Amino acid sequence: MTDLRFHLTFPEHLIDEPVVYELGRRFDVVTNIRGANVDEQYAWVILEMRGEPDEVDRAVAWLADRGITVERIEG
């Protein structure tokens, strides 16, 4: 099991989409929002993901494929 934090930056067209919800349904990861800022044109989220390393990698790849900028937060 791994527990990692990521900074996600959402493109404008995905701000109203339930991306974090969908992430938890599609992949065997537990998500925890640690911080966020959302307005009509810009959104970012600090997201913890807990799960097997391969599953977290697949979840991160899915986010990136959707156009979300994903940056791992160290520490």
Summary of the structure (lengths in Angstrom):
residues: 75
radius of gyration: 11.5
end to end distance: 16.1
largest distance: 35.5
contacts: 196
relative contact order: 0.34
helix: 32%
strand: 43%
